[in-house]
Amino acid sequence: MQRPKRYYVYIMSSKGRVLYVGVTGSLMFRVLQHKSGEDGFTAKYKADRLVYYEVFKYVNRAIARETEIKKWRREKKVALIQSINPAWEDLSDGWGQPAHLGIADSSLSLRSSSE
């Protein structure tokens, strides 16, 4: 069974809190583009921190929400971010980094199925 498509409205911020609102069908890919400096606005203002996002099932609803948020005054956008992320942490911290897999406890050993 195919996984349902999801759409995301997201807000990127610089350390100085310049805000960028966007919509995408692939949040991780799009955020990594912003972090790598591939987008003009976010590269210019170093808005490389994901501080907010919402998930939608239908693209038309995601686009409508993005349009709604973009029309808001800065104060309302800040309140939205702070409602779920009061410290303005980068919600994508560590994305795109190599994963380290292995046994966490080296004292574990494999046993045969006959034990």
C-alpha positions as CSV (number, residue, x, y, z in Angstrom):
1,M,0.0,0.0,0.0
2,Q,1.3,3.4,-0.9
3,R,1.9,5.9,1.8
4,P,-0.4,8.9,1.6
5,K,1.2,12.1,0.3
6,R,1.7,14.9,2.8
7,Y,2.2,18.6,2.3
8,Y,3.9,21.0,4.7
9,V,3.7,24.7,5.5
10,Y,6.9,25.7,7.3
11,I,8.7,28.7,8.7
12,M,12.4,29.2,8.5
13,S,14.3,31.7,10.6
14,S,17.7,33.3,10.8
15,K,19.5,33.7,14.1
16,G,18.3,37.3,14.0
17,R,14.8,36.0,13.4
18,V,14.2,37.0,9.8
19,L,11.3,34.8,8.8
20,Y,10.5,32.8,5.6
21,V,7.2,31.0,5.1
22,G,7.0,28.2,2.5
23,V,5.0,25.2,1.4
24,T,6.4,21.9,0.1
25,G,5.6,18.2,-0.5
26,S,9.0,17.2,0.9
27,L,9.9,19.0,4.1
28,M,13.3,17.4,4.7
29,F,14.5,18.0,1.1
30,R,13.3,21.6,1.1
31,V,14.8,22.4,4.5
32,L,18.1,20.9,3.4
33,Q,18.0,23.1,0.3
34,H,17.6,26.2,2.5
35,K,20.4,25.0,4.8
36,S,22.8,24.6,1.8
37,G,22.1,28.1,0.5
38,E,20.3,27.0,-2.6
39,D,17.3,29.4,-2.1
40,G,17.8,33.1,-2.8
41,F,15.9,34.7,0.1
42,T,16.9,32.2,2.8
43,A,20.5,32.2,1.6
44,K,20.7,36.0,1.6
45,Y,19.3,36.3,5.1
46,K,20.7,33.1,6.4
47,A,17.3,31.8,7.3
48,D,18.4,28.2,7.8
49,R,16.6,27.1,10.9
50,L,13.3,25.3,10.8
51,V,11.2,26.8,13.6
52,Y,7.7,25.8,12.7
53,Y,5.7,23.4,10.4
54,E,2.2,22.0,9.9
55,V,1.2,18.9,8.0
56,F,-1.6,18.7,5.5
57,K,-3.2,15.8,3.5
58,Y,-4.4,18.1,0.6
59,V,-2.1,20.4,-1.3
60,N,-4.9,23.1,-1.7
61,R,-5.3,23.3,2.0
62,A,-1.5,23.7,2.5
63,I,-1.3,26.4,-0.1
64,A,-4.3,28.3,1.5
65,R,-2.6,28.1,4.9
66,E,0.7,29.4,3.5
67,T,-1.1,32.3,1.9
68,E,-3.0,33.0,5.2
69,I,0.2,33.0,7.3
70,K,2.1,35.2,4.7
71,K,-0.5,37.9,5.1
72,W,-0.2,38.0,8.8
73,R,1.8,40.7,10.6
74,R,5.1,39.7,12.0
75,E,3.8,39.6,15.6
76,K,1.2,37.0,14.8
77,K,3.8,34.8,13.0
78,V,6.1,35.1,16.1
79,A,3.2,34.1,18.4
80,L,2.5,31.0,16.1
81,I,6.1,29.9,16.3
82,Q,6.3,30.5,20.1
83,S,3.1,28.5,20.7
84,I,5.0,25.3,19.8
85,N,8.6,26.3,19.8
86,P,9.2,29.0,22.5
87,A,13.0,28.6,22.4
88,W,13.1,28.9,18.6
89,E,15.1,25.7,18.4
90,D,16.0,24.3,15.0
91,L,13.4,21.5,14.5
92,S,15.6,20.1,11.7
93,D,18.8,19.9,13.7
94,G,20.7,16.8,12.6
95,W,18.8,16.3,9.4
96,G,21.1,15.2,6.5
97,Q,23.7,13.9,8.9
98,P,25.0,10.3,8.6
99,A,23.1,7.9,10.9
100,H,25.2,5.8,13.3
101,L,23.7,2.3,13.7
102,G,24.9,-0.3,16.0
103,I,24.4,-2.0,19.3
104,A,24.2,0.6,22.1
105,D,25.2,-1.9,24.8
106,S,28.4,-3.8,23.9
107,S,27.8,-6.2,26.7
108,L,25.0,-7.8,24.7
109,S,25.9,-11.0,22.9
110,L,24.1,-13.1,20.4
111,R,22.7,-16.4,21.6
112,S,21.8,-19.4,19.5
113,S,18.2,-20.3,19.2
114,S,18.8,-23.6,21.0
115,E,19.4,-21.8,24.4
